[in-house]
Amino acid sequence: MKSETIRKHVLKNAVLHDGKSQADAIIPKLLGEDPKLKSKIKSLMPEIEKIVKDVNKMKLEAQKKELLKLDKHALDKKEERNDLPPIKDIKEGECSFRLPPGPEKQLHVGHALTYLLNNYYAKRYKGKLILRFEDTNPETCRQEFVDGNKEDLKALGITWDKEYFLSDNMSEYYKLCDKMMKNGDVYSCNCNSEKMQEDRKKRKRCKCADKTVTENLRDWNKMKYGTYKEGECVIRLKGDMKNKNSVMWDPVMFRVNKTKHYRQGSKYSAWPMYDFTVAFEDAKITHVLRDANWTQRVELQDYIREKLSIKKHPVNVLYSRYQIEGGVTQGRVIRELVNTGVVTGYDDLRLATVKALLRRGILPEAMMELLKEVGITKSKTTIALEKLYTINRRLLDKRVNHYFFVEEPVLLVVNNPPVELSFNVPMNPYTDKTRTIKTNGLFYINKSDAKKGLIRLKHAYNVEIKKVEDKTITGEYVKEASIKNVPIIQWVPEKEFLEIKIIEALPLFNKKEEVQKDSLITHKGYAEKTVDFLPIGTQVQFERFAFCRKEADQWVLTHK
Ligand SMILES: [Zn+2]
């Protein structure tokens, strides 16, 4: 790396910090420009330090002048990142988008991305965002998922203008069905599912379609008032048996289900199917972001709307739903893992649920950044969770404070320590904040760092380790000047430390797709006492260990 490049970064850092640059703050900038530098950074340190010293002697104005000479855009506001593509012909302030969770599961990262996308466009075009719970399956929908989904949406920073439940619209759906029946657009069918399947294979409509309106209405009433048992009768749309699109082959619109509904109780026996409710509800929305692999349903839903004399169809914005790699996202599998106790709950750190990811310390902004990076496309989009982690790590690096944590602590006794007993330790290379740590020559260090020879206690002083015993290490204080290229290690003062444990999640499944039993591991050690006063939810970087997030009685490892 050229001295000029280093000088540019040092000048910029100085200009942004009242004329004083810090060598520590330069390193991330240099690595940002050339990540391969990581192995050489030590050898560059003397040069960086020399430039810092030079630059810090200059007046602020002179620094600014030289910086702009080297790079005239150095102080420009950072350009906006590539944004998501615009939506054609959309009217600002006159559009609406939807969040349609089915409250039969907790949200996973795939949902989060889709919902963030809708939230993004609703805000970008000053439109309305509607939260509607698609809860017309009495067997699977639960209040706990309604609560959990809302909690997740809020935690993701999504705000909506209106919320409602499809199951509250049942009487309206019934009326719509009455209307279609009177128009001869639906019929009641008493065939069992095998017969229905056979007929569909032959592209043949069953005899039930020939019933009179009166006969149909009588069956429909028997479904609504619970005379029919489950499976005895369904309402089917008169679609198009000759259509190439199989969803048009007289799909079922209503079925009998007598399971007690979490919200409506036993009020209803006949329940509408997905396409029927969605066809009706989507007409209230102007723009539907839709998975390009599901376009065959568009034809059916448009057809249902026509039969209901609804003229307005939403605009379909087609994109490919995100396939997540490196995490389980099938609702059924997640539910089974939770129900069988393989994982500790929906927020188990090994899952890719929104709850688990947030708990682990993934920032909603990281998900949004990811969306902007992958963009929206109609071709299949696979996203490795690892990519999300990389973005998150980059965001955290700039905003979290640094603290010391030592795993497997051993006591280091320094003979003849210098008189000064407290050190100002920087919190983070991007800010000027520091904290003060008091020492008395007794330190806890990592067992793995306790080897004979010279070390530097980070932000404190140099020590020559003379004797290594099982629990205690003895060393001598060494004056500053003579030291170069020694391991710089983190430490915790013996005077004030806090015993903590940090939970790390390893992949839940191994390469053979078997559950790895010991995939939650616990790191134990001592941290600086001051972390005890940080609010729950705070994220920090424990230096030379990992990014971690604080919980009530433990910490969670976010990234190494
Ligand atoms: Zn039939």
Boltz pocket constraint, residues with backbone or C-beta under 6 A from the ligand:
constraints:
  - pocket:
      binder: B
      contacts: [[A, 188], [A, 189], [A, 190], [A, 191], [A, 206], [A, 207], [A, 208], [A, 209]]
      max_distance: 6.0
